Amino acid sequence: MSQASKIAAPDGDSLLGAAAPDGILPVQAIRVLVSAGALKVAEPIEAGQLQPASVDLRLGPRAYRVRASFLPGPGGTVAERLEDLKLHTLDLERGAVLETGCVYVVPLLESLALPQAIAASANPKSSTGRLDVFTRVIADGVSAFDLVPAGYAGPLYAEICPQTFPVIVRKGSKLSQLRFRHGNPRETDQGLMKLQERETLVSGAKADINDGIALSVDLAGDAAGLVGYRAKRHTGVVDVDVKGACAIADYWEPVVADKGRLILDPDQFYILASKEAVHIPPTHAAEMMPFNPLVGEFRVHYAGFMDPGFGHSAAGGSGSRVVLEVRSHTVPFILEDGQIIGRLVYERMMEVPETLYGRDLGSHYQAQGLKLSKHFR
């Protein structure tokens, strides 16, 4: 009997059986959360909305331009803060433009009534991060973005701040994804060493495993010397729901190899790639953690969650390089070819998902190298 089949009827705090292992909930368990009312939806779940280990979150019909980013804090609600901070309201039924440098809060079509055994956390979707749209999920009463405590019951909101390109969004647009966690499923370094030996989690002669697996940046480039892209300023809009509508040259400047190094300009946005090819086995999910700021004033990989099957042979992959969304802060900073730029943290799945990234979903970024988001042609 699969673990998902042991998840019981909706009786408050006991959706999971007593013997449920620690782990990230797979898609089949997320379906049970929906049917049990622990994951509430204002409109029926859409085809493709459930990923192997997460659910895409959909924007509701209204967006609120606010004066500044905020957190409700303990005992507070987002709705109360909106009454104080909102400047105007946008109707998303027909779509609206979100301007760069402005902060918007959008109630989501999904809400939660979690049992005490299950917590949740959010990330921007890959395509969102590659557009430099800074997106975070807010819940009532919390003191941190993108974290939903176990037992939470209430609405969810997306905070959206386009950094480089103005974007068109509408009701139903999917900018963030939510995953559910039972217990503490984080894989230990010892476990990662065993997985690396068995599964080759990352390519290379020797994996650097220390509180996760290190990834380094590729600045050697391809045959043409291309190492990445730098975003242009003052461009046209990008419709987040339309694939292949934007010409690369209108939005991006190519970055070519320069003796294996790149000087990051402050507050410029870059798309780069890892040197290592990554494999996420069906038994695990992974998250890219920003590298220690003590070694450089830059942030990497806003959208860091990788589903089971990413780059893995079980899902038709042969290793996928990780696309790095990089922004320098305050001062110019030199990146060198092969410099460690982040670490992959692996988490165990509660059980293997019924669908895997790539093989079952026709995923846009499976077997990727250096690649812009799906909006560009």
C-alpha positions as CSV (number, residue, x, y, z in Angstrom):
1,M,0.0,0.0,0.0
2,S,1.4,3.4,-0.9
3,Q,1.9,6.0,1.8
4,A,-0.5,8.4,0.0
5,S,-3.2,5.8,0.3
6,K,-2.7,5.8,4.1
7,I,-3.7,9.5,4.3
8,A,-7.0,9.4,6.0
9,A,-10.3,11.3,5.7
10,P,-10.5,15.0,6.6
11,D,-10.6,14.9,10.4
12,G,-8.7,18.1,11.3
13,D,-5.1,17.3,12.3
14,S,-4.8,13.7,11.3
15,L,-4.6,13.6,7.5
16,L,-1.4,11.6,7.8
17,G,-1.2,8.2,9.3
18,A,0.8,7.7,12.5
19,A,3.5,5.8,10.6
20,A,4.0,8.5,7.9
21,P,7.7,9.1,7.3
22,D,9.2,12.5,7.3
23,G,9.3,13.8,3.7
24,I,8.0,16.2,1.1
25,L,4.5,15.3,0.0
26,P,4.3,13.9,-3.5
27,V,1.6,14.8,-6.0
28,Q,-0.7,11.9,-5.1
29,A,-0.7,13.2,-1.4
30,I,-1.3,16.7,-2.6
31,R,-4.5,15.5,-4.4
32,V,-5.6,14.1,-1.1
33,L,-5.0,17.4,0.6
34,V,-7.3,19.0,-2.0
35,S,-10.1,16.4,-1.6
36,A,-9.8,16.7,2.2
37,G,-10.0,20.5,2.2
38,A,-6.5,21.0,3.7
39,L,-5.6,22.7,0.4
40,K,-8.6,24.8,-0.5
41,V,-9.2,26.1,-4.1
42,A,-11.6,28.9,-5.1
43,E,-11.7,27.4,-8.6
44,P,-11.1,23.8,-9.7
45,I,-7.5,22.6,-10.0
46,E,-6.3,23.1,-13.6
47,A,-4.5,20.5,-15.7
48,G,-0.7,20.7,-15.0
49,Q,-1.2,22.8,-11.8
50,L,0.0,19.9,-9.7
51,Q,3.7,19.2,-10.1
52,P,5.6,16.1,-8.8
53,A,6.2,17.6,-5.4
54,S,4.4,21.0,-5.4
55,V,1.3,22.9,-6.5
56,D,1.4,26.0,-8.6
57,L,-0.4,28.9,-7.0
58,R,-2.8,31.1,-9.0
59,L,-3.4,34.8,-8.8
60,G,-6.8,35.9,-7.8
61,P,-8.9,38.6,-9.6
62,R,-7.5,41.7,-7.9
63,A,-4.0,43.1,-7.2
64,Y,-3.2,45.9,-4.7
65,R,-0.4,48.3,-5.3
66,V,1.1,49.0,-1.9
67,R,3.5,51.6,-0.5
68,A,6.1,49.0,0.6
69,S,6.7,45.4,1.3
70,F,5.5,44.2,4.6
71,L,4.9,41.2,6.9
72,P,1.7,40.9,9.0
73,G,3.6,39.6,12.1
74,P,2.2,37.5,14.9
75,G,-1.5,38.1,15.4
76,G,-1.8,40.3,12.3
77,T,-3.5,39.7,9.0
78,V,-2.5,40.7,5.5
79,A,-6.0,42.1,4.9
80,E,-5.6,44.5,7.8
81,R,-2.2,45.7,6.6
82,L,-3.6,46.1,3.0
83,E,-6.2,48.5,4.3
84,D,-3.5,50.7,5.7
85,L,-0.9,50.4,2.9
86,K,-2.7,50.0,-0.4
87,L,-2.5,52.8,-3.0
88,H,-4.9,51.5,-5.6
89,T,-6.5,48.3,-6.9
90,L,-5.9,46.6,-10.3
91,D,-8.5,44.4,-12.0
92,L,-6.8,41.2,-13.1
93,E,-9.8,39.7,-14.8
94,R,-8.6,41.0,-18.2
95,G,-5.0,41.4,-17.3
96,A,-2.9,44.3,-16.0
97,V,0.7,45.5,-16.2
98,L,2.8,45.4,-13.1
99,E,5.5,48.1,-13.3
100,T,9.1,47.7,-12.3
101,G,10.1,48.9,-8.9
102,C,6.5,48.8,-7.6
103,V,5.2,46.4,-5.0
104,Y,1.9,44.6,-5.4
105,V,0.0,42.1,-3.2
106,V,-2.4,39.7,-4.8
107,P,-4.8,37.3,-2.9
108,L,-4.4,33.8,-4.3
109,L,-7.1,31.4,-5.4
110,E,-5.6,28.8,-3.1
111,S,-5.9,28.9,0.7
112,L,-5.0,26.4,3.5
113,A,-6.4,24.5,6.4
114,L,-3.3,22.4,7.3
115,P,-3.2,19.7,9.9
116,Q,-0.7,20.1,12.7
117,A,1.6,17.5,11.1
118,I,2.1,19.4,7.8
119,A,3.9,22.7,7.1
120,A,4.4,24.4,3.7
121,S,7.0,26.6,2.0
122,A,7.0,28.5,-1.3
123,N,9.3,29.5,-4.1
124,P,8.9,31.5,-7.3
125,K,8.5,29.2,-10.3
126,S,11.5,28.9,-12.6
127,S,10.1,31.1,-15.3
128,T,9.3,33.8,-12.7
129,G,12.8,33.9,-11.4
130,R,14.3,34.1,-14.8
131,L,12.2,37.2,-15.5
132,D,13.6,38.8,-12.4
133,V,10.1,39.1,-10.9
134,F,10.7,39.1,-7.2
135,T,7.8,37.1,-5.8
136,R,7.1,35.9,-2.3
137,V,4.2,34.2,-0.6
138,I,2.7,35.7,2.6
139,A,0.4,34.1,5.2
140,D,-1.5,35.7,8.1
141,G,0.3,36.0,11.4
142,V,3.8,35.0,10.1
143,S,7.1,36.7,10.5
144,A,8.8,35.3,7.4
145,F,8.1,35.2,3.7
146,D,7.5,31.9,1.9
147,L,7.0,29.9,5.1
148,V,3.6,28.6,6.3
149,P,3.6,27.0,9.7
150,A,2.2,23.6,10.5
151,G,-1.5,23.8,11.3
152,Y,-2.0,27.1,9.4
153,A,-5.6,27.9,8.4
154,G,-6.2,30.9,6.3
155,P,-5.6,32.8,3.0
156,L,-2.4,33.1,1.0
157,Y,-1.1,36.1,-0.8
158,A,1.6,36.8,-3.4
159,E,3.9,39.8,-3.0
160,I,5.1,40.7,-6.5
161,C,7.8,43.3,-7.4
162,P,9.1,43.2,-11.0
163,Q,12.8,44.2,-10.9
164,T,13.8,44.5,-14.6
165,F,10.9,43.9,-17.0
166,P,7.3,45.1,-16.6
167,V,5.0,42.1,-16.8
168,I,1.4,41.4,-17.7
169,V,-0.4,39.1,-15.3
170,R,-4.0,38.1,-15.0
171,K,-6.3,36.1,-12.8
172,G,-5.0,32.5,-12.9
173,S,-1.4,33.4,-13.7
174,K,1.1,31.2,-11.8
175,L,4.1,32.8,-10.4
176,S,4.8,30.7,-7.3
177,Q,4.7,27.1,-6.2
178,L,4.0,25.6,-2.8
179,R,5.3,22.3,-1.4
180,F,4.2,20.5,1.7
181,R,6.5,19.0,4.3
182,H,6.0,16.4,7.0
183,G,8.7,16.5,9.7
184,N,12.3,17.2,8.8
185,P,13.1,15.5,5.5
186,R,16.5,17.2,4.9
187,E,19.1,14.8,3.8
188,T,22.3,14.7,5.8
189,D,25.8,15.1,4.3
190,Q,26.4,11.4,5.0
191,G,23.3,10.6,3.1
192,L,24.3,12.8,0.3
193,M,27.7,11.1,0.0
194,K,25.9,7.7,-0.4
195,L,23.5,9.2,-2.9
196,Q,26.3,10.8,-4.9
197,E,28.1,7.4,-5.1
198,R,24.9,5.7,-6.2
199,E,23.1,8.3,-8.3
200,T,25.8,10.9,-9.3
201,L,23.8,13.8,-8.0
202,V,26.2,16.2,-9.6
203,S,28.8,15.7,-12.3
204,G,32.5,16.3,-11.8
205,A,35.5,14.5,-10.4
206,K,34.6,15.0,-6.8
207,A,31.5,16.5,-5.2
208,D,32.0,19.2,-2.6
209,I,29.6,18.1,0.1
210,N,29.3,20.3,3.2
211,D,25.9,21.3,4.4
212,G,24.6,20.5,0.9
213,I,26.4,20.0,-2.5
214,A,28.3,22.9,-3.9
215,L,27.6,24.2,-7.4
216,S,30.0,26.4,-9.3
217,V,29.5,28.9,-12.2
218,D,30.5,28.2,-15.8
219,L,32.3,31.1,-17.3
220,A,34.2,29.2,-19.9
221,G,31.3,29.3,-22.3
222,D,30.1,27.3,-25.2
223,A,31.8,26.9,-28.6
224,A,30.8,30.5,-29.4
225,G,32.0,31.8,-26.1
226,L,28.6,32.5,-24.7
227,V,28.5,32.3,-20.9
228,G,25.2,34.1,-20.1
229,Y,22.9,37.0,-20.6
230,R,22.6,40.5,-19.0
231,A,19.1,42.0,-18.9
232,K,18.4,45.2,-20.7
233,R,16.7,48.1,-19.0
234,H,13.6,50.0,-20.3
235,T,12.2,47.2,-22.4
236,G,8.7,46.3,-23.4
237,V,6.4,44.2,-21.3
238,V,6.5,40.4,-20.9
239,D,3.2,38.5,-20.7
240,V,3.9,35.8,-18.1
241,D,1.3,33.5,-19.7
242,V,2.5,33.6,-23.3
243,K,5.4,31.4,-24.5
244,G,7.9,32.5,-27.1
245,A,6.4,36.0,-27.7
246,C,9.5,38.0,-27.0
247,A,12.6,38.4,-29.1
248,I,15.8,37.7,-27.0
249,A,17.6,40.7,-28.5
250,D,14.9,43.1,-27.3
251,Y,15.4,42.1,-23.7
252,W,18.9,40.6,-23.3
253,E,22.5,41.3,-24.1
254,P,24.7,38.2,-24.6
255,V,27.7,37.9,-22.2
256,V,30.8,36.2,-23.8
257,A,33.7,34.6,-22.1
258,D,36.5,36.9,-20.9
259,K,39.4,34.9,-19.6
260,G,37.1,32.9,-17.4
261,R,35.8,35.8,-15.4
262,L,32.8,38.2,-15.3
263,I,32.5,41.5,-13.4
264,L,29.0,41.8,-12.1
265,D,27.7,45.4,-12.3
266,P,25.7,46.5,-9.2
267,D,21.9,45.9,-9.6
268,Q,22.2,44.3,-13.0
269,F,20.5,41.0,-13.5
270,Y,22.3,38.1,-15.2
271,I,21.4,34.6,-16.4
272,L,24.3,32.2,-16.0
273,A,24.6,28.4,-15.6
274,S,26.3,25.9,-13.4
275,K,29.4,23.9,-14.5
276,E,27.9,20.8,-13.0
277,A,25.0,18.8,-14.4
278,V,22.5,17.9,-11.7
279,H,20.4,14.8,-11.2
280,I,17.4,14.8,-8.8
281,P,16.4,11.1,-8.2
282,P,12.7,10.3,-7.9
283,T,13.2,9.7,-4.1
284,H,14.2,13.3,-3.5
285,A,13.6,17.0,-4.2
286,A,16.2,19.7,-4.0
287,E,16.5,23.4,-3.4
288,M,19.2,25.8,-4.4
289,M,20.3,27.9,-1.4
290,P,22.0,31.3,-1.9
291,F,25.7,31.2,-1.2
292,N,27.1,32.7,2.0
293,P,27.1,36.5,1.6
294,L,30.4,36.7,3.5
295,V,32.2,35.6,0.3
296,G,30.5,38.1,-2.1
297,E,27.8,40.7,-2.3
298,F,25.5,38.9,-4.7
299,R,22.3,36.8,-4.7
300,V,21.8,33.7,-6.7
301,H,18.8,31.7,-7.8
302,Y,15.6,33.3,-6.7
303,A,13.6,30.3,-7.9
304,G,15.4,27.4,-6.3
305,F,13.1,24.4,-6.1
306,M,13.8,21.3,-8.2
307,D,11.2,18.5,-8.5
308,P,12.0,14.8,-8.4
309,G,13.2,13.6,-11.8
310,F,15.0,16.9,-12.8
311,G,17.9,15.9,-15.0
312,H,17.5,12.2,-13.9
313,S,17.6,9.2,-16.2
314,A,14.4,7.9,-14.7
315,A,12.7,10.9,-16.2
316,G,14.5,10.8,-19.6
317,G,17.3,13.2,-18.6
318,S,21.0,12.9,-18.7
319,G,21.9,15.6,-16.3
320,S,20.7,19.2,-16.4
321,R,22.8,22.3,-15.6
322,V,21.2,24.7,-13.1
323,V,20.4,28.1,-14.5
324,L,21.6,30.8,-12.1
325,E,19.7,34.0,-11.6
326,V,22.4,36.4,-10.3
327,R,22.3,40.0,-9.1
328,S,25.2,41.8,-7.5
329,H,24.6,44.4,-4.7
330,T,26.3,47.6,-3.7
331,V,29.7,47.1,-5.4
332,P,31.0,45.4,-8.6
333,F,32.0,41.9,-8.0
334,I,34.2,39.5,-10.0
335,L,33.1,35.9,-10.6
336,E,35.7,33.4,-11.7
337,D,35.1,30.3,-13.7
338,G,34.5,27.4,-11.4
339,Q,33.8,29.6,-8.3
340,I,31.3,28.1,-5.9
341,I,28.1,30.1,-6.2
342,G,25.5,28.1,-4.2
343,R,24.6,24.8,-2.6
344,L,22.0,22.2,-3.4
345,V,20.1,20.9,-0.3
346,Y,18.3,17.6,-0.9
347,E,15.1,16.6,0.9
348,R,13.6,13.1,1.0
349,M,10.2,12.5,-0.6
350,M,7.6,10.9,1.6
351,E,7.2,8.5,-1.3
352,V,8.1,8.5,-5.0
353,P,5.7,10.8,-7.0
354,E,3.3,9.3,-9.5
355,T,4.7,11.8,-12.0
356,L,8.2,13.0,-12.5
357,Y,9.7,16.2,-13.8
358,G,10.5,15.8,-17.5
359,R,9.2,12.3,-18.4
360,D,5.6,12.8,-17.5
361,L,5.1,16.6,-17.8
362,G,6.9,17.6,-21.0
363,S,8.9,20.0,-18.8
364,H,10.4,23.1,-20.5
365,Y,13.7,23.0,-18.6
366,Q,14.5,19.2,-18.6
367,A,18.0,18.5,-20.0
368,Q,18.7,22.2,-20.1
369,G,22.0,24.1,-20.4
370,L,22.1,27.8,-20.4
371,K,18.5,28.8,-21.1
372,L,16.3,31.8,-20.8
373,S,12.7,31.5,-19.7
374,K,10.0,30.1,-22.0
375,H,8.8,33.6,-22.8
376,F,11.7,34.3,-25.2
377,R,12.4,33.0,-28.7
